[in-house]
Amino acid sequence: MHSTLIVARMDPSSAGDVGRLFRDFDTTEMPHRMGTRRRQLFSYQGLYFHLQDFEAADGDHRIEEAKTDPRFERISADLRPFIDAYDPETWRSPADAMARRFYSWQASR
């Protein structure tokens, strides 16, 4: 499974709105189109963490393909009032907000 973690800034009072937007988005076929298996949203002291797990390592590629879908464009626009770039000076796309994994461990079955 492939995972991505997006880090941004969010007023904690916006959590309900952001959760509702993703709840509505996730009821469409968009998560399946992107290969999303699980989405988790976290907030901590003004920070926003968006953990997304994908079926396969091509998750980034499938998201790139989905970016032109009107539903993807709509949720991106709808999130703008609630989510701010962690570092606005370096942010150009969501890829600029993705954390880099430096360690991973998994239990053997």
PyMOL commands that place a pseudoatom at each C-alpha (Angstrom):
pseudoatom trace, name=CA, resn=MET, resi=1, chain=A, elem=C, hetatm=0, pos=[0.000, 0.000, 0.000]
pseudoatom trace, name=CA, resn=HIS, resi=2, chain=A, elem=C, hetatm=0, pos=[1.172, 3.518, -0.829]
pseudoatom trace, name=CA, resn=SER, resi=3, chain=A, elem=C, hetatm=0, pos=[0.485, 6.451, 1.520]
pseudoatom trace, name=CA, resn=THR, resi=4, chain=A, elem=C, hetatm=0, pos=[0.742, 10.204, 1.279]
pseudoatom trace, name=CA, resn=LEU, resi=5, chain=A, elem=C, hetatm=0, pos=[0.607, 12.754, 4.074]
pseudoatom trace, name=CA, resn=ILE, resi=6, chain=A, elem=C, hetatm=0, pos=[-0.258, 16.372, 3.324]
pseudoatom trace, name=CA, resn=VAL, resi=7, chain=A, elem=C, hetatm=0, pos=[0.597, 18.959, 5.980]
pseudoatom trace, name=CA, resn=ALA, resi=8, chain=A, elem=C, hetatm=0, pos=[-1.056, 22.378, 5.990]
pseudoatom trace, name=CA, resn=ARG, resi=9, chain=A, elem=C, hetatm=0, pos=[-2.578, 24.918, 8.342]
pseudoatom trace, name=CA, resn=MET, resi=10, chain=A, elem=C, hetatm=0, pos=[-6.203, 24.904, 9.464]
pseudoatom trace, name=CA, resn=ASP, resi=11, chain=A, elem=C, hetatm=0, pos=[-8.170, 26.712, 12.122]
pseudoatom trace, name=CA, resn=PRO, resi=12, chain=A, elem=C, hetatm=0, pos=[-9.360, 23.878, 14.419]
pseudoatom trace, name=CA, resn=SER, resi=13, chain=A, elem=C, hetatm=0, pos=[-12.899, 25.280, 14.299]
pseudoatom trace, name=CA, resn=SER, resi=14, chain=A, elem=C, hetatm=0, pos=[-12.994, 24.404, 10.586]
pseudoatom trace, name=CA, resn=ALA, resi=15, chain=A, elem=C, hetatm=0, pos=[-12.651, 20.652, 11.196]
pseudoatom trace, name=CA, resn=GLY, resi=16, chain=A, elem=C, hetatm=0, pos=[-16.398, 20.044, 10.867]
pseudoatom trace, name=CA, resn=ASP, resi=17, chain=A, elem=C, hetatm=0, pos=[-16.591, 21.864, 7.526]
pseudoatom trace, name=CA, resn=VAL, resi=18, chain=A, elem=C, hetatm=0, pos=[-13.527, 20.113, 6.135]
pseudoatom trace, name=CA, resn=GLY, resi=19, chain=A, elem=C, hetatm=0, pos=[-14.777, 16.728, 7.328]
pseudoatom trace, name=CA, resn=ARG, resi=20, chain=A, elem=C, hetatm=0, pos=[-18.163, 17.344, 5.700]
pseudoatom trace, name=CA, resn=LEU, resi=21, chain=A, elem=C, hetatm=0, pos=[-16.546, 18.277, 2.373]
pseudoatom trace, name=CA, resn=PHE, resi=22, chain=A, elem=C, hetatm=0, pos=[-14.515, 15.070, 2.346]
pseudoatom trace, name=CA, resn=ARG, resi=23, chain=A, elem=C, hetatm=0, pos=[-17.477, 12.982, 3.527]
pseudoatom trace, name=CA, resn=ASP, resi=24, chain=A, elem=C, hetatm=0, pos=[-19.474, 14.233, 0.523]
pseudoatom trace, name=CA, resn=PHE, resi=25, chain=A, elem=C, hetatm=0, pos=[-16.504, 13.748, -1.839]
pseudoatom trace, name=CA, resn=ASP, resi=26, chain=A, elem=C, hetatm=0, pos=[-15.866, 10.225, -0.580]
pseudoatom trace, name=CA, resn=THR, resi=27, chain=A, elem=C, hetatm=0, pos=[-19.444, 9.136, -1.339]
pseudoatom trace, name=CA, resn=THR, resi=28, chain=A, elem=C, hetatm=0, pos=[-18.728, 9.635, -5.066]
pseudoatom trace, name=CA, resn=GLU, resi=29, chain=A, elem=C, hetatm=0, pos=[-16.675, 7.260, -7.198]
pseudoatom trace, name=CA, resn=MET, resi=30, chain=A, elem=C, hetatm=0, pos=[-13.706, 9.646, -7.025]
pseudoatom trace, name=CA, resn=PRO, resi=31, chain=A, elem=C, hetatm=0, pos=[-11.854, 7.742, -4.266]
pseudoatom trace, name=CA, resn=HIS, resi=32, chain=A, elem=C, hetatm=0, pos=[-12.136, 4.566, -6.335]
pseudoatom trace, name=CA, resn=ARG, resi=33, chain=A, elem=C, hetatm=0, pos=[-10.947, 6.381, -9.448]
pseudoatom trace, name=CA, resn=MET, resi=34, chain=A, elem=C, hetatm=0, pos=[-7.888, 7.604, -7.541]
pseudoatom trace, name=CA, resn=GLY, resi=35, chain=A, elem=C, hetatm=0, pos=[-7.277, 4.207, -5.920]
pseudoatom trace, name=CA, resn=THR, resi=36, chain=A, elem=C, hetatm=0, pos=[-7.897, 5.584, -2.421]
pseudoatom trace, name=CA, resn=ARG, resi=37, chain=A, elem=C, hetatm=0, pos=[-8.370, 2.845, 0.169]
pseudoatom trace, name=CA, resn=ARG, resi=38, chain=A, elem=C, hetatm=0, pos=[-8.479, 5.038, 3.262]
pseudoatom trace, name=CA, resn=ARG, resi=39, chain=A, elem=C, hetatm=0, pos=[-8.474, 8.742, 4.119]
pseudoatom trace, name=CA, resn=GLN, resi=40, chain=A, elem=C, hetatm=0, pos=[-7.809, 10.109, 7.586]
pseudoatom trace, name=CA, resn=LEU, resi=41, chain=A, elem=C, hetatm=0, pos=[-7.818, 13.768, 8.593]
pseudoatom trace, name=CA, resn=PHE, resi=42, chain=A, elem=C, hetatm=0, pos=[-6.091, 15.041, 11.726]
pseudoatom trace, name=CA, resn=SER, resi=43, chain=A, elem=C, hetatm=0, pos=[-5.634, 18.427, 13.318]
pseudoatom trace, name=CA, resn=TYR, resi=44, chain=A, elem=C, hetatm=0, pos=[-3.140, 19.484, 15.945]
pseudoatom trace, name=CA, resn=GLN, resi=45, chain=A, elem=C, hetatm=0, pos=[-2.581, 23.025, 17.230]
pseudoatom trace, name=CA, resn=GLY, resi=46, chain=A, elem=C, hetatm=0, pos=[-3.517, 24.752, 13.993]
pseudoatom trace, name=CA, resn=LEU, resi=47, chain=A, elem=C, hetatm=0, pos=[-2.006, 22.119, 11.720]
pseudoatom trace, name=CA, resn=TYR, resi=48, chain=A, elem=C, hetatm=0, pos=[-3.906, 19.902, 9.296]
pseudoatom trace, name=CA, resn=PHE, resi=49, chain=A, elem=C, hetatm=0, pos=[-2.760, 16.391, 8.370]
pseudoatom trace, name=CA, resn=HIS, resi=50, chain=A, elem=C, hetatm=0, pos=[-4.362, 14.504, 5.498]
pseudoatom trace, name=CA, resn=LEU, resi=51, chain=A, elem=C, hetatm=0, pos=[-3.270, 10.863, 5.413]
pseudoatom trace, name=CA, resn=GLN, resi=52, chain=A, elem=C, hetatm=0, pos=[-4.362, 8.967, 2.328]
pseudoatom trace, name=CA, resn=ASP, resi=53, chain=A, elem=C, hetatm=0, pos=[-3.675, 5.291, 1.619]
pseudoatom trace, name=CA, resn=PHE, resi=54, chain=A, elem=C, hetatm=0, pos=[-3.771, 3.938, -1.921]
pseudoatom trace, name=CA, resn=GLU, resi=55, chain=A, elem=C, hetatm=0, pos=[-4.166, 0.487, -3.413]
pseudoatom trace, name=CA, resn=ALA, resi=56, chain=A, elem=C, hetatm=0, pos=[-0.836, 0.614, -5.182]
pseudoatom trace, name=CA, resn=ALA, resi=57, chain=A, elem=C, hetatm=0, pos=[2.253, 2.717, -5.656]
pseudoatom trace, name=CA, resn=ASP, resi=58, chain=A, elem=C, hetatm=0, pos=[0.650, 4.513, -8.603]
pseudoatom trace, name=CA, resn=GLY, resi=59, chain=A, elem=C, hetatm=0, pos=[-1.538, 6.618, -6.292]
pseudoatom trace, name=CA, resn=ASP, resi=60, chain=A, elem=C, hetatm=0, pos=[0.291, 9.840, -7.168]
pseudoatom trace, name=CA, resn=HIS, resi=61, chain=A, elem=C, hetatm=0, pos=[-0.150, 9.132, -10.882]
pseudoatom trace, name=CA, resn=ARG, resi=62, chain=A, elem=C, hetatm=0, pos=[-3.860, 8.400, -10.472]
pseudoatom trace, name=CA, resn=ILE, resi=63, chain=A, elem=C, hetatm=0, pos=[-4.373, 11.637, -8.534]
pseudoatom trace, name=CA, resn=GLU, resi=64, chain=A, elem=C, hetatm=0, pos=[-2.648, 13.580, -11.303]
pseudoatom trace, name=CA, resn=GLU, resi=65, chain=A, elem=C, hetatm=0, pos=[-5.084, 12.042, -13.788]
pseudoatom trace, name=CA, resn=ALA, resi=66, chain=A, elem=C, hetatm=0, pos=[-8.073, 12.881, -11.555]
pseudoatom trace, name=CA, resn=LYS, resi=67, chain=A, elem=C, hetatm=0, pos=[-7.100, 16.550, -11.081]
pseudoatom trace, name=CA, resn=THR, resi=68, chain=A, elem=C, hetatm=0, pos=[-9.015, 17.598, -14.186]
pseudoatom trace, name=CA, resn=ASP, resi=69, chain=A, elem=C, hetatm=0, pos=[-12.243, 15.983, -12.983]
pseudoatom trace, name=CA, resn=PRO, resi=70, chain=A, elem=C, hetatm=0, pos=[-14.779, 18.702, -12.023]
pseudoatom trace, name=CA, resn=ARG, resi=71, chain=A, elem=C, hetatm=0, pos=[-15.414, 16.993, -8.656]
pseudoatom trace, name=CA, resn=PHE, resi=72, chain=A, elem=C, hetatm=0, pos=[-11.698, 17.158, -7.795]
pseudoatom trace, name=CA, resn=GLU, resi=73, chain=A, elem=C, hetatm=0, pos=[-11.544, 20.787, -8.896]
pseudoatom trace, name=CA, resn=ARG, resi=74, chain=A, elem=C, hetatm=0, pos=[-14.672, 21.560, -6.840]
pseudoatom trace, name=CA, resn=ILE, resi=75, chain=A, elem=C, hetatm=0, pos=[-13.393, 20.060, -3.572]
pseudoatom trace, name=CA, resn=SER, resi=76, chain=A, elem=C, hetatm=0, pos=[-10.065, 21.817, -4.064]
pseudoatom trace, name=CA, resn=ALA, resi=77, chain=A, elem=C, hetatm=0, pos=[-11.892, 25.144, -4.430]
pseudoatom trace, name=CA, resn=ASP, resi=78, chain=A, elem=C, hetatm=0, pos=[-14.269, 24.380, -1.538]
pseudoatom trace, name=CA, resn=LEU, resi=79, chain=A, elem=C, hetatm=0, pos=[-11.324, 23.651, 0.793]
pseudoatom trace, name=CA, resn=ARG, resi=80, chain=A, elem=C, hetatm=0, pos=[-9.502, 26.935, 0.068]
pseudoatom trace, name=CA, resn=PRO, resi=81, chain=A, elem=C, hetatm=0, pos=[-11.332, 28.964, 2.742]
pseudoatom trace, name=CA, resn=PHE, resi=82, chain=A, elem=C, hetatm=0, pos=[-10.362, 26.398, 5.393]
pseudoatom trace, name=CA, resn=ILE, resi=83, chain=A, elem=C, hetatm=0, pos=[-6.895, 25.070, 4.486]
pseudoatom trace, name=CA, resn=ASP, resi=84, chain=A, elem=C, hetatm=0, pos=[-3.806, 27.271, 4.167]
pseudoatom trace, name=CA, resn=ALA, resi=85, chain=A, elem=C, hetatm=0, pos=[-0.412, 26.250, 2.859]
pseudoatom trace, name=CA, resn=TYR, resi=86, chain=A, elem=C, hetatm=0, pos=[2.076, 25.392, 5.574]
pseudoatom trace, name=CA, resn=ASP, resi=87, chain=A, elem=C, hetatm=0, pos=[4.637, 27.585, 3.816]
pseudoatom trace, name=CA, resn=PRO, resi=88, chain=A, elem=C, hetatm=0, pos=[2.881, 29.922, 1.371]
pseudoatom trace, name=CA, resn=GLU, resi=89, chain=A, elem=C, hetatm=0, pos=[6.185, 31.107, -0.113]
pseudoatom trace, name=CA, resn=THR, resi=90, chain=A, elem=C, hetatm=0, pos=[7.130, 27.645, -1.397]
pseudoatom trace, name=CA, resn=TRP, resi=91, chain=A, elem=C, hetatm=0, pos=[3.681, 26.185, -2.123]
pseudoatom trace, name=CA, resn=ARG, resi=92, chain=A, elem=C, hetatm=0, pos=[2.792, 25.686, -5.777]
pseudoatom trace, name=CA, resn=SER, resi=93, chain=A, elem=C, hetatm=0, pos=[0.781, 22.447, -5.646]
pseudoatom trace, name=CA, resn=PRO, resi=94, chain=A, elem=C, hetatm=0, pos=[-0.265, 19.789, -3.098]
pseudoatom trace, name=CA, resn=ALA, resi=95, chain=A, elem=C, hetatm=0, pos=[3.016, 17.995, -3.819]
pseudoatom trace, name=CA, resn=ASP, resi=96, chain=A, elem=C, hetatm=0, pos=[4.778, 20.885, -2.048]
pseudoatom trace, name=CA, resn=ALA, resi=97, chain=A, elem=C, hetatm=0, pos=[2.845, 20.058, 1.123]
pseudoatom trace, name=CA, resn=MET, resi=98, chain=A, elem=C, hetatm=0, pos=[3.554, 16.318, 1.206]
pseudoatom trace, name=CA, resn=ALA, resi=99, chain=A, elem=C, hetatm=0, pos=[5.609, 15.035, 4.066]
pseudoatom trace, name=CA, resn=ARG, resi=100, chain=A, elem=C, hetatm=0, pos=[8.578, 12.845, 3.204]
pseudoatom trace, name=CA, resn=ARG, resi=101, chain=A, elem=C, hetatm=0, pos=[8.573, 9.404, 4.811]
pseudoatom trace, name=CA, resn=PHE, resi=102, chain=A, elem=C, hetatm=0, pos=[11.928, 8.629, 6.381]
pseudoatom trace, name=CA, resn=TYR, resi=103, chain=A, elem=C, hetatm=0, pos=[11.043, 5.465, 8.331]
pseudoatom trace, name=CA, resn=SER, resi=104, chain=A, elem=C, hetatm=0, pos=[8.471, 2.727, 8.001]
pseudoatom trace, name=CA, resn=TRP, resi=105, chain=A, elem=C, hetatm=0, pos=[7.773, -0.488, 9.912]
pseudoatom trace, name=CA, resn=GLN, resi=106, chain=A, elem=C, hetatm=0, pos=[5.120, -3.128, 9.358]
pseudoatom trace, name=CA, resn=ALA, resi=107, chain=A, elem=C, hetatm=0, pos=[4.238, -6.172, 11.400]
pseudoatom trace, name=CA, resn=SER, resi=108, chain=A, elem=C, hetatm=0, pos=[4.749, -9.481, 9.666]
pseudoatom trace, name=CA, resn=ARG, resi=109, chain=A, elem=C, hetatm=0, pos=[1.645, -11.572, 9.213]
for i in range(1, 109): cmd.bond("trace and resi %d" % i, "trace and resi %d" % (i + 1))
show_as sticks, trace
zoom trace
